[in-house]
Amino acid sequence: SLMVRVLFELKDAPTELRTFDPYDILGVARGAELKEIKKAYRVKSLQHHPDKDKDNPLAPVLFQQVSKAYQALTEETARKNYEKYGNPDGPVQMKMGI
């Protein structure tokens, strides 16, 4: 399936896919103005859109990261969560099974 293929490709993926830094993902400097962030988002989202980048099996993952990075830098709650927890979704709990 597509998900298995993406996960297989992701295991050897560059660090950018395994870590979350919205500034790095969008290619903007810390403290960038909203106008710069929006412009970078437009460029990156078109570049990694699954319909535009059909030959790249990681395109859906990259597109999702670009969207999440934009959200983390433009939405108040997401930005505060990123600054406090390193994740725009807030604290992430790990589950461990025995």
Secondary structure, DSSP 8 states (H G I E B T S, - for coil): -HHHHHHHHHTT--HHHHS--HHHHHT--TT--HHHHHHHHHHHHHHH-TTT-TT-TTHHHHHHHHHHHHHHHHSHHHHHHHHHHSSTT---------
